[in-house]
Amino acid sequence: MKNVIEILKNKYSENEPISIQDIRVALPEYTRGRIYQIINELEERGQIKRFDQGIYYIPKKTIFGDSVLDPRKIINKKYITDGENNYGYYTGIALLNAFGISTQSANIVEIRTNNESTNKRTVCIGKQQVIIKKSRAELNNDNCAAMMILEIFNLITASEIDSKDFSRVIEFAREKNLTSDKILQYSKDMPAKAAKNFIVSEVNNVLASR
């Protein structure tokens, strides 16, 4: 069993969500039935812990006992990114908060993702409620950042544009090498409001001058 846990530790960090599929990929020589046996044995030894159905993690030992997996890590991996590929983004108040456009707090997180086929449903990950929405278009590394920016301008009203600080949006766009033209090429996948609000904003004025 030592070899198995070492394989998992070499592939996954402590407090990182590990799905059944991840374990099967890491241990291709084992049958599905044997993998479940291994998981049970590792759980009994305290070497891995079950967070939720089909989700495990390697706990970190602390002076207070074993660490607890942060639900946000599962949310990110399942719906946002695997670290290399982007397939979702936060929307609603969480998105506006991330860019300093709103100070409201939201108890329920909203996400748009490729990994959802329904227009909207609510799931519970740990104790965190999450509203999952089907992505407006197939998200990938090329369009995800631009779609996030357009989503921001879809969430606010025209009357709010002049009163909001978009400096962090501009900084983000520059980090992603986005110009106004690059952003607007994805506006066809958004409600018309998004492009309309973006065009009259400071963000468009700054990025159009690049």
N, C-alpha and C positions, 0 to 999 in steps of 0.2 A: 504493500500500500504506500510505502515511502516514495517509490518511484512515481506513482500516480500523482500524489500531492505535489511533488517537485515539478512534474510536468506542468501542472496547473499554475503553480507559483511562478514558473518561468514565463508563462504566457499571460497571466493575469495578475494585476497588483492586488494588494490587500484592499478590502472595501470597494472592490469593483464588481458590478453585477455580472454574473456568469449564467447564461441560459443553458438549458439542456442541450440545445443545438451546439452551443460553444463547446461544451464538454465532449460531445460526440465528434466534433471536428478535431479537438485536441487529442482524442483517444480513438483514432480510426480503426485500430485493431480489435476493439471490443464490440460485442454485439449490444443491441439496445438493452436487452434484459440484463446483461452483465454490468452495463453502465449504471443502471438503477441500483444494482446491488452495491457497486462501488460507492455511489453517492450515499446510500444508507450507512455503509461502514465508515465513511469519512465524517458523516454527521454524528455518529455515535462516538467517534474519537474527538469531536469538537474541532476538526480540521477545516470543515466548511460548515456554513450555516444556511438554512433555508430562509429567504426573505418572504417569498410568496410562491404560489404555484409555479413551478418551472424556473424560478429565479433563485440563485445561490450566490454566496460570496465567501471569500477567505477572510475571516475576522482578524482584526489587529488586536493584539493583547495589550491592555492598558492596566493601570493600577486600579481602575474601577471595574475591570472585567473585560469581556469581549466587546469590541466596537459594534455599533449598529449601522447598517447600510443606510445611506441617505437616499430617500425616494427619488430625489431629483436626478441622481445618477442613472436610475432605471428609466425615468422619463426621457432623459437626454438620449440614452442609447437606443431605446425602443422607438422613439418618434422623431428625434432631431438629427443626430449624427453618430456614427460609429468611430469617430475620430479621424476618418479619412474621407468619408462620403457624407454629404449633407442631403437630408431628405425631409427636413421639416424645420419649422421655426415657431417661436412663441408669438402669440398675437394677443389682442385685447389689452387690458391694463398692464399685463406683464411686459409686453413689447414696449409700450409707452414709458413704463418705469425704467426699463433698461437703457433708454435713450434720454432720460431726464425730462421727458415731456409731460409726465404726470406724476403726482405724489400720492395718488390713491393707492390703497392696498386691495388686493384681490385674494379672497380665500380659495377661490377655484381658479386654477391655471387653464388658459386656453392655448391650443396648439393647432397649427395647420400642418399636415404631414401626408407624404405619399402612402404611409402605412395605415391608411384608413379608407374604407370604401363607402362609408355613409357620410351624409352631409354634416351630421352632428350627433355625437353621443357622449355620455358622461361615464368615465371609468374611475375606479378608485385604486391607487397604487400606494400601498401602505395605508396611511391615514390621509393622504393627499387626494382630493378630488380633482380630476382633470377633464376638461371638455376637449374632445378630439374632433377635429374637422378635416374633411377631405381637402387636400391641397387644390388650389385653383388651377394649377398646371403641374405637370411632372417636375418636381424640384430636383436640382442637381447642383454641383459645385459652381456651375457657370451662372445660374440665374437666382440662386437662393438669396444672396445679399440684396440684389435689385428688387426682388419680390418683397423682401422685408421692408425696404424703404417705401415702396408703393403702398404696402399694407398700413404703414404709419399714416400716410396721407388719406387713406380710406377710412381710418378710425377717427380722425379729427374733423371738425366742421370748418367751413370757409372762414367763419368769423373768428376762429381761434388762431389762424395762421400767423397773423402779425404779432400776437401776444406770446407765442411760444419760442423757446430757445432751441434752435436746431443745430447748435454747434457740434454736439456729439454725433448727430446724423451725418453732418458734413465730414467730420473726422473719420467716421466709419466708411463712408463712400470713398474717401481718398485712400484709406488703407486697402480697400478692395479694388482700387484703380477704376472706379466707376465714374463715367461722365453722365451728363443729363441724357444724351442720346442713348447710351447703353441701358440706362434705367428705363427710359420711355419705350424702348423696343419690346418690353414685356408688359406694357400697360394694356395690351389687347386682352390679356388674361384676367384683368382686374375690372371692377366696376368703374364707370367713366369718372366718377367722383375722385378717384385716386389720382389719375393723371391731371385732372383739372386743378386740384389743390396743389399738386406738386409743381406744376408749371408756374403758378403765381407766387411760389414760396422763395425764401432766401436760398434754400438748398439748390434749386434750379439755377438761380442767378449766379451763385458761386461756381457750381460745377460746369455751367455752360461757358464760363470764361476761361476754362482750362485749355 
